[in-house]
Amino acid sequence: MSAAAASFSLHTTILFGAGRINELAERIASCNARRPLLVTDPGFSVTRAFATARDQAPHESHVFAATKSNPTDEDVHAAAAAYFEHGCDSVIAVGGGSSLDVGKIVRVCAVYPEWTARQPLPERVAKLPPFVAVPTTAGTGSEVGRSSVITVDGIKRVLFDPALRADVVILDPALTVELPAKLTAATGADALTHCIESFTSPTFQPICDAFALEGIHLITTALRRAVKEPTDLDARGSMLLAATMGGIAFQKDLGAAHSLAHPLSSICGVHHGLANALVLPTVMKFNATRKPGVYARVGTAMGLHPPTDEATIRAIESLLADIGIATGLRAHGVTTAHLDPLTTQAFADPCHQTNPVPVTRDDLYHLYEQAM
């Protein structure tokens, strides 16, 4: 018998397919709720996709559409105020990862009115109000995650508890066709980074590995099409599934690319998925130098022959170029003056602790320099 041990958990109902948003009211009713708070962001709230979701929600729903792209504790407080003001009994989050993160965590405020996102989560979080997650970007995997990422005083905090999981996830590719090409590319790169980093994390979790490898395969075959042919529902659906697979996979943890990416968002305002894309090849080269062969099975999932580290990294760089992501942190407003504060936050971020190889603070600084 193997001496290895692992834990794995997935208790969320996932509905996939074009038109599944039509089941929204039915699913909320099955949770014994009738007055949900619909959480979204200002940009998405004016789209046809949001109108479709709103039309399928119960008539007594109330919309909160003030979530920022990097949500803050102020966003959580405002959403909680709306929840109480309108007598809500459940939450539906519709949009990208930021809306999903606020939707998850506002339920904690509903049960613990004195709690704020500046505090640790209560011990043994009680059962939270029902939550339906409807992702309209294919990137974060937040719809199946057990954590919420909230920015407090310029630093991203990861609030984790299994109670944050959604009761139901609706993956409807028809809701993603309005997503602009740049956001399709950035969120797709986010999903790719999740899958690669979770798979190469040394943590023992073969079930997560399987999700990650299939996610990599789907992204390799679908992301270019999703960017260039936005109404291709097959490509959009594959990307939604891949993003969800990445979200399931990183129960296993992530790596140094995420530690570098988080401060790029909180300090420099770079979109999280784009930040991952900008540092991923640099981190992969660093890891491959110190642990040859670490990306062989990633290359196999991408259909490469032979699947060497070098070939895999080149294929990733080619994919990112094909979807229009401009390389170099300088092109996105990062300067040398940012490097020290970026490195301080990156080293404090726990994701690099499960990188395939150990990294020091100096390593992270030099990785930023190389990505400039």
Legacy VTK file of the C-alpha trace (Angstrom):
# vtk DataFile Version 3.0
C-alpha trace
ASCII
DATASET POLYDATA
POINTS 372 float
0.000 0.000 0.000
1.256 3.491 -0.904
2.356 5.672 2.011
1.107 8.813 0.207
-2.088 10.491 1.402
-4.325 13.248 0.067
-7.739 14.824 0.538
-10.061 15.904 -2.249
-13.472 17.571 -2.136
-16.027 18.627 -4.757
-19.637 18.942 -3.633
-20.906 21.474 -6.165
-23.555 20.735 -8.799
-22.216 21.894 -12.186
-24.599 22.513 -15.110
-22.927 22.855 -18.510
-24.301 23.835 -21.895
-25.764 26.679 -23.934
-29.090 27.738 -22.467
-28.543 26.292 -18.996
-29.010 29.799 -17.568
-32.727 29.177 -18.124
-32.607 26.909 -15.060
-31.488 29.709 -12.732
-34.804 30.419 -10.977
-35.488 26.699 -10.602
-32.100 26.133 -8.980
-32.502 29.009 -6.527
-35.959 27.708 -5.606
-34.507 24.248 -4.989
-32.277 25.896 -2.349
-35.415 27.216 -0.580
-34.585 30.805 -1.516
-36.575 33.397 -3.439
-34.915 36.789 -2.930
-31.299 36.612 -4.117
-28.747 39.394 -4.335
-27.363 39.434 -7.903
-23.694 40.414 -7.654
-21.887 41.686 -10.741
-19.658 44.550 -11.938
-20.579 47.834 -13.655
-19.284 46.821 -17.074
-21.018 43.474 -17.225
-24.285 44.827 -15.810
-25.060 46.602 -19.115
-24.518 43.566 -21.352
-27.121 41.376 -23.025
-25.666 38.403 -21.171
-26.415 39.978 -17.806
-29.913 40.920 -18.968
-30.456 37.267 -19.859
-29.316 36.126 -16.421
-31.364 38.806 -14.662
-34.480 37.794 -16.614
-34.047 34.191 -15.449
-33.602 35.156 -11.796
-36.540 35.321 -9.366
-38.650 38.494 -9.634
-37.711 39.559 -6.099
-33.992 39.711 -6.899
-31.949 42.827 -6.194
-28.893 43.789 -8.265
-25.572 44.893 -6.743
-23.385 46.034 -9.655
-20.499 47.873 -7.978
-17.805 45.190 -7.804
-14.345 46.409 -8.822
-12.003 44.394 -11.049
-9.814 43.747 -7.996
-12.501 43.673 -5.288
-11.816 45.377 -1.996
-13.169 45.104 1.511
-15.246 48.216 0.714
-16.956 46.256 -2.097
-17.769 43.471 0.343
-19.185 45.958 2.871
-21.343 47.638 0.207
-22.666 44.306 -1.067
-23.483 43.219 2.482
-25.361 46.472 3.074
-27.434 45.818 -0.056
-28.082 42.238 1.083
-29.508 43.396 4.411
-31.343 46.437 3.022
-33.326 44.339 0.553
-33.951 41.379 2.822
-32.058 38.936 0.615
-31.861 35.243 1.437
-29.331 34.008 -1.138
-26.683 35.173 -3.616
-26.258 34.775 -7.366
-22.898 35.989 -8.691
-22.803 36.614 -12.444
-19.605 37.746 -14.131
-15.867 37.291 -13.755
-13.827 36.094 -10.825
-14.150 39.394 -8.963
-17.942 39.194 -8.870
-17.774 35.549 -7.858
-15.345 36.345 -5.034
-17.574 39.097 -3.652
-20.642 36.886 -4.049
-19.009 34.125 -2.041
-17.778 36.248 0.814
-20.822 38.502 1.271
-22.606 35.399 2.574
-20.208 35.384 5.523
-21.353 38.923 6.343
-24.965 37.711 6.155
-24.335 35.185 8.928
-21.757 37.206 10.894
-22.890 40.865 10.587
-19.956 42.189 12.617
-17.343 40.422 10.495
-15.302 42.323 7.888
-12.884 41.179 5.185
-10.071 42.746 7.212
-10.446 39.935 9.747
-9.695 36.211 9.515
-12.720 34.095 8.737
-14.579 32.845 11.808
-13.505 29.420 13.020
-15.828 26.650 11.855
-17.843 28.853 9.505
-21.559 28.089 9.880
-23.743 27.075 6.948
-23.992 30.075 4.633
-26.939 31.292 2.505
-27.435 29.515 -0.839
-25.073 30.573 -3.620
-25.282 30.101 -7.393
-22.175 31.013 -9.413
-22.499 31.941 -13.091
-19.040 32.644 -14.559
-19.031 34.692 -17.749
-15.259 34.631 -18.192
-13.268 31.440 -18.585
-10.340 32.019 -16.305
-10.365 32.151 -12.533
-12.187 28.913 -11.734
-13.572 30.807 -8.747
-16.964 29.211 -9.344
-15.720 25.937 -7.853
-13.183 27.386 -5.434
-13.260 27.405 -1.654
-11.614 30.800 -1.336
-12.266 34.460 -2.030
-9.521 36.945 -2.947
-10.157 40.424 -1.539
-7.765 43.394 -1.604
-7.297 45.051 1.781
-5.005 48.099 2.078
-3.425 47.305 -1.282
-2.652 43.668 -0.440
-4.567 40.701 -1.797
-5.930 38.476 0.983
-7.006 34.914 0.334
-9.937 33.985 2.584
-10.388 30.209 2.607
-13.087 27.917 3.942
-14.955 24.985 2.371
-18.216 26.707 3.367
-17.579 29.310 0.638
-18.246 26.781 -2.132
-21.164 27.406 -4.461
-24.232 25.204 -4.228
-24.735 25.328 -8.002
-22.511 26.425 -10.892
-23.977 27.247 -14.307
-21.495 27.094 -17.190
-23.378 28.570 -20.152
-21.067 29.389 -23.081
-23.719 31.614 -24.664
-23.154 34.100 -21.826
-19.474 34.504 -22.750
-19.683 35.503 -26.427
-19.706 39.264 -25.673
-16.427 39.042 -23.753
-13.873 41.213 -25.616
-10.899 39.484 -27.223
-8.410 41.003 -24.761
-10.342 39.707 -21.764
-10.911 36.334 -23.422
-7.145 36.099 -23.878
-6.250 37.268 -20.365
-8.764 35.050 -18.587
-7.795 32.100 -20.765
-4.159 32.637 -19.800
-5.267 32.637 -16.166
-6.923 29.240 -16.594
-3.811 27.912 -18.349
-1.578 29.121 -15.508
-3.836 27.472 -12.931
-3.645 24.150 -14.731
0.126 24.239 -15.290
1.021 25.429 -11.799
-1.323 23.054 -10.005
-0.108 20.081 -12.030
3.585 20.843 -11.423
3.109 21.572 -7.719
4.889 18.806 -5.775
1.853 18.276 -3.537
0.512 14.721 -3.896
-2.944 14.955 -5.472
-3.393 12.746 -8.564
-7.101 13.530 -8.911
-6.298 17.227 -9.279
-3.518 16.324 -11.714
-6.049 14.649 -14.003
-8.255 17.757 -14.049
-5.227 19.962 -14.739
-3.943 17.916 -17.666
-7.327 17.796 -19.403
-7.709 21.533 -18.772
-4.366 22.140 -20.506
-5.495 20.010 -23.442
-8.799 21.888 -23.814
-7.123 25.308 -23.595
-4.535 24.344 -26.203
-7.275 23.363 -28.644
-9.835 26.096 -27.867
-8.260 29.356 -26.666
-7.098 30.656 -30.037
-10.570 30.018 -31.506
-12.334 31.631 -28.546
-10.263 34.789 -29.044
-10.542 34.968 -32.837
-14.062 33.541 -33.305
-16.001 34.839 -30.298
-19.321 33.242 -31.263
-17.810 29.739 -31.498
-19.816 28.095 -28.714
-17.748 24.921 -28.867
-14.554 26.876 -28.148
-16.286 29.013 -25.525
-17.669 25.906 -23.844
-14.300 24.183 -23.835
-12.745 27.221 -22.189
-15.436 27.359 -19.492
-14.848 23.689 -18.722
-11.068 24.182 -18.701
-11.337 27.127 -16.322
-13.510 25.082 -13.974
-11.041 22.200 -14.190
-8.253 24.598 -13.272
-10.288 25.822 -10.314
-10.772 22.243 -9.138
-7.111 21.402 -9.743
-5.669 24.176 -7.645
-7.116 22.665 -4.512
-3.624 21.182 -4.832
-1.996 24.662 -4.686
-0.161 26.834 -7.204
3.356 28.186 -7.764
5.674 31.152 -8.186
3.841 32.669 -11.160
0.863 33.376 -8.933
3.048 34.859 -6.205
4.474 37.230 -8.821
1.066 37.967 -10.378
-0.861 38.894 -7.235
1.238 42.029 -6.448
1.164 43.069 -10.118
-2.592 43.447 -9.672
-2.633 45.047 -6.227
0.308 47.446 -6.799
0.268 48.086 -10.555
-3.366 47.378 -11.435
-2.539 44.683 -13.987
-5.437 42.313 -14.697
-4.764 39.078 -12.813
-4.941 36.810 -15.854
-2.693 39.129 -17.866
-0.249 39.276 -14.946
-0.032 35.490 -14.959
0.572 35.453 -18.702
3.378 38.009 -18.397
5.350 36.000 -15.849
4.464 32.385 -16.688
7.136 31.703 -19.370
9.848 33.271 -17.187
8.865 31.117 -14.220
8.698 28.001 -16.406
12.238 28.610 -17.672
13.461 29.076 -14.089
11.800 25.846 -12.960
12.956 23.808 -15.958
16.579 24.839 -15.392
16.475 23.526 -11.831
14.184 20.529 -12.384
14.630 19.192 -15.923
11.612 17.345 -17.265
9.126 19.150 -15.018
6.963 20.127 -18.028
7.125 16.882 -20.005
3.544 15.792 -19.227
2.311 19.355 -19.791
3.830 19.099 -23.276
2.138 15.746 -23.811
-1.222 17.280 -22.871
-0.531 20.000 -25.455
0.097 17.350 -28.130
3.828 18.030 -28.511
6.247 15.460 -29.939
8.667 15.256 -28.220
7.262 16.997 -25.133
10.489 18.519 -23.831
10.621 21.423 -21.407
12.013 23.676 -24.130
9.329 22.700 -26.638
6.581 23.153 -24.042
7.757 26.633 -23.047
8.043 27.652 -26.711
4.497 26.396 -27.325
3.198 28.417 -24.379
4.965 31.541 -25.653
3.520 30.944 -29.124
0.004 30.518 -27.746
0.239 33.722 -25.731
1.546 35.621 -28.769
-1.229 34.228 -30.982
-3.928 35.509 -28.611
-2.418 38.993 -28.632
-0.723 39.257 -25.260
2.137 41.758 -25.471
5.154 40.496 -23.570
7.161 42.499 -21.063
6.001 44.082 -17.830
7.145 47.534 -19.007
4.494 47.472 -21.725
1.909 47.315 -18.948
3.141 50.186 -16.783
5.563 48.354 -14.499
8.809 50.234 -13.792
12.030 49.359 -11.992
10.809 51.462 -9.058
8.053 48.889 -8.551
10.374 45.885 -8.288
11.219 46.061 -4.607
7.653 46.512 -3.300
6.453 43.886 -5.790
9.054 41.434 -4.505
8.180 42.095 -0.880
4.541 41.198 -1.492
5.426 38.267 -3.772
7.668 36.682 -1.146
4.926 37.075 1.472
2.441 35.385 -0.873
2.128 31.653 -0.016
1.721 30.342 -3.573
5.476 30.063 -4.234
5.775 27.640 -1.300
4.378 24.918 -3.589
6.455 25.850 -6.628
8.158 22.811 -8.231
11.477 24.122 -6.903
12.177 26.381 -3.889
12.446 30.125 -4.527
14.086 32.843 -2.458
13.231 36.518 -2.271
16.186 37.244 -4.565
14.871 34.665 -7.065
11.517 36.451 -7.192
13.210 39.819 -7.690
15.258 38.450 -10.579
12.170 36.803 -12.111
10.477 40.206 -12.191
13.617 41.689 -13.769
13.647 38.970 -16.453
9.952 39.530 -17.189
10.414 43.283 -17.684
LINES 1 373
372 0 1 2 3 4 5 6 7 8 9 10 11 12 13 14 15 16 17 18 19 20 21 22 23 24 25 26 27 28 29 30 31 32 33 34 35 36 37 38 39 40 41 42 43 44 45 46 47 48 49 50 51 52 53 54 55 56 57 58 59 60 61 62 63 64 65 66 67 68 69 70 71 72 73 74 75 76 77 78 79 80 81 82 83 84 85 86 87 88 89 90 91 92 93 94 95 96 97 98 99 100 101 102 103 104 105 106 107 108 109 110 111 112 113 114 115 116 117 118 119 120 121 122 123 124 125 126 127 128 129 130 131 132 133 134 135 136 137 138 139 140 141 142 143 144 145 146 147 148 149 150 151 152 153 154 155 156 157 158 159 160 161 162 163 164 165 166 167 168 169 170 171 172 173 174 175 176 177 178 179 180 181 182 183 184 185 186 187 188 189 190 191 192 193 194 195 196 197 198 199 200 201 202 203 204 205 206 207 208 209 210 211 212 213 214 215 216 217 218 219 220 221 222 223 224 225 226 227 228 229 230 231 232 233 234 235 236 237 238 239 240 241 242 243 244 245 246 247 248 249 250 251 252 253 254 255 256 257 258 259 260 261 262 263 264 265 266 267 268 269 270 271 272 273 274 275 276 277 278 279 280 281 282 283 284 285 286 287 288 289 290 291 292 293 294 295 296 297 298 299 300 301 302 303 304 305 306 307 308 309 310 311 312 313 314 315 316 317 318 319 320 321 322 323 324 325 326 327 328 329 330 331 332 333 334 335 336 337 338 339 340 341 342 343 344 345 346 347 348 349 350 351 352 353 354 355 356 357 358 359 360 361 362 363 364 365 366 367 368 369 370 371
